[in-house]
Amino acid sequence: MTSAEFQFHMRPEWNSSQHVEVEGHTTNASASPYDVPNNIMVSANGGAVHVGFRYDMMVNEPMNVLDVTPNVQMMLGQETGRLLTVHVRAADIKAATALLRVAADALASLRKQPSSTQSIRRSVHLGMLQHALPEMGQFIETRLRELRGF
């Protein structure tokens, strides 16, 4: 795998309404505009693909590092719970795309864990990215093939 970098934006359909349970009741919600990444940066080098998420009104906050597998690492904002980066190590871009699906599954587990008072907001944010990561993976794979013939 050679080196490549590019950026893209969230697609509106990636922030579709989702079911959220609040105090025993189910409601539909979409992520706040502040919790939708306005820029997604991708860099691929050797066997690594790094996906960085940038948000409006982004604060500089400590990060929680989550080692999902030996080849998948995610970093989330300690205060906001926003997904900031996903880093995967893979032999090729097909394997990297599969590992983004592993990251999406990890987000599903995180949604179920209790968090701060912003747990509903955090759950909706993680649900949006859980839904979007596999499709982002396909987009990233296609774009990298176009750029560098991966």
C-alpha positions as CSV (number, residue, x, y, z in Angstrom):
1,M,0.0,0.0,0.0
2,T,1.5,3.4,-0.9
3,S,0.8,6.7,0.7
4,A,-2.3,8.8,0.1
5,E,-4.3,11.6,1.8
6,F,-7.7,13.1,1.1
7,Q,-10.7,14.7,2.9
8,F,-14.4,14.4,2.5
9,H,-17.6,15.5,4.2
10,M,-20.4,13.6,5.9
11,R,-23.3,12.7,3.7
12,P,-26.7,13.8,5.0
13,E,-28.0,10.2,4.8
14,W,-25.3,9.1,7.3
15,N,-27.2,11.2,10.0
16,S,-30.5,9.5,9.6
17,S,-33.0,9.4,12.5
18,Q,-32.4,6.5,14.9
19,H,-34.3,4.9,17.8
20,V,-33.0,5.9,21.3
21,E,-34.3,4.7,24.6
22,V,-34.8,7.4,27.2
23,E,-36.0,6.3,30.7
24,G,-37.8,3.3,29.3
25,H,-39.4,5.1,26.4
26,T,-38.2,4.9,22.8
27,T,-37.9,8.0,20.7
28,N,-36.4,9.0,17.3
29,A,-33.4,11.4,17.2
30,S,-30.7,12.6,14.9
31,A,-27.3,13.9,15.9
32,S,-26.9,17.6,16.8
33,P,-25.1,19.6,14.0
34,Y,-22.3,20.1,16.5
35,D,-21.8,16.4,16.8
36,V,-21.7,15.7,13.0
37,P,-18.2,15.8,11.7
38,N,-17.8,18.7,9.2
39,N,-14.6,17.3,7.8
40,I,-13.2,13.7,7.6
41,M,-9.5,13.4,6.9
42,V,-8.0,10.1,5.7
43,S,-4.4,9.2,5.4
44,A,-3.1,5.8,4.3
45,N,0.5,4.8,4.6
46,G,1.9,1.4,4.3
47,G,-0.5,-0.9,6.2
48,A,-2.2,1.8,8.2
49,V,-5.3,3.9,7.5
50,H,-6.0,6.8,9.8
51,V,-9.5,8.5,9.8
52,G,-9.7,11.8,11.7
53,F,-13.0,13.5,12.4
54,R,-13.3,17.3,12.8
55,Y,-16.3,19.1,14.3
56,D,-17.7,22.7,14.5
57,M,-16.9,24.2,17.8
58,M,-14.3,21.5,18.5
59,V,-12.7,21.8,21.9
60,N,-9.2,20.7,22.8
61,E,-10.0,17.9,25.2
62,P,-8.2,14.8,26.6
63,M,-8.8,11.6,24.7
64,N,-9.8,8.1,25.8
65,V,-7.9,5.6,23.8
66,L,-9.9,2.4,23.0
67,D,-7.9,-0.6,21.7
68,V,-10.7,-2.5,20.0
69,T,-8.4,-5.2,18.6
70,P,-4.7,-5.3,18.1
71,N,-5.3,-3.7,14.6
72,V,-8.1,-1.2,15.5
73,Q,-7.7,1.8,17.8
74,M,-10.3,4.5,18.4
75,M,-9.9,7.8,20.3
76,L,-12.9,9.5,21.8
77,G,-13.1,12.9,23.5
78,Q,-13.1,12.4,27.2
79,E,-15.7,15.1,27.9
80,T,-17.8,15.1,24.7
81,G,-17.7,11.4,23.9
82,R,-17.2,12.4,20.2
83,L,-15.3,10.0,18.0
84,L,-12.1,11.8,17.0
85,T,-10.0,9.2,15.2
86,V,-10.0,5.6,14.0
87,H,-6.7,4.0,13.2
88,V,-6.5,0.6,11.5
89,R,-3.5,-1.5,10.6
90,A,-4.1,-3.9,7.7
91,A,-2.2,-5.7,4.9
92,D,-4.4,-4.1,2.2
93,I,-7.3,-1.7,1.7
94,K,-9.9,-4.5,1.6
95,A,-8.8,-5.6,5.1
96,A,-8.8,-2.0,6.3
97,T,-12.4,-1.6,5.1
98,A,-13.3,-4.8,7.1
99,L,-11.6,-3.3,10.2
100,L,-13.8,-0.2,9.9
101,R,-16.8,-2.5,10.3
102,V,-15.1,-3.9,13.4
103,A,-14.8,-0.3,14.7
104,A,-18.5,0.3,13.9
105,D,-19.4,-2.8,16.0
106,A,-17.3,-1.4,18.9
107,L,-19.3,1.8,18.7
108,A,-22.5,-0.3,19.1
109,S,-21.1,-1.7,22.4
110,L,-20.0,1.8,23.6
111,R,-23.6,3.1,23.1
112,K,-24.8,0.7,25.7
113,Q,-22.3,1.8,28.3
114,P,-23.5,4.4,30.8
115,S,-21.7,7.8,30.5
116,S,-22.1,11.3,31.7
117,T,-25.2,13.4,31.8
118,Q,-24.9,13.7,28.0
119,S,-25.5,10.0,27.5
120,I,-28.5,10.5,25.1
121,R,-26.5,12.9,23.0
122,R,-23.4,10.6,23.1
123,S,-25.6,7.6,22.2
124,V,-27.1,9.4,19.1
125,H,-23.6,10.6,18.0
126,L,-22.1,7.1,18.3
127,G,-25.1,5.5,16.6
128,M,-24.7,7.9,13.7
129,L,-21.1,7.0,13.2
130,Q,-21.8,3.3,13.8
131,H,-24.2,3.5,10.8
132,A,-21.8,5.6,8.7
133,L,-18.4,3.8,9.2
134,P,-19.1,0.8,7.0
135,E,-20.3,3.1,4.2
136,M,-17.3,5.4,4.8
137,G,-15.1,2.4,4.5
138,Q,-16.5,1.6,1.0
139,F,-16.0,5.3,0.0
140,I,-12.5,5.3,1.4
141,E,-11.6,2.1,-0.4
142,T,-12.9,3.4,-3.7
143,R,-11.1,6.8,-3.3
144,L,-7.8,5.2,-2.4
145,R,-8.0,3.0,-5.5
146,E,-8.6,6.0,-7.6
147,L,-5.8,8.0,-6.1
148,R,-3.0,5.5,-5.9
149,G,-4.2,2.3,-7.6
150,F,-4.3,0.4,-4.3
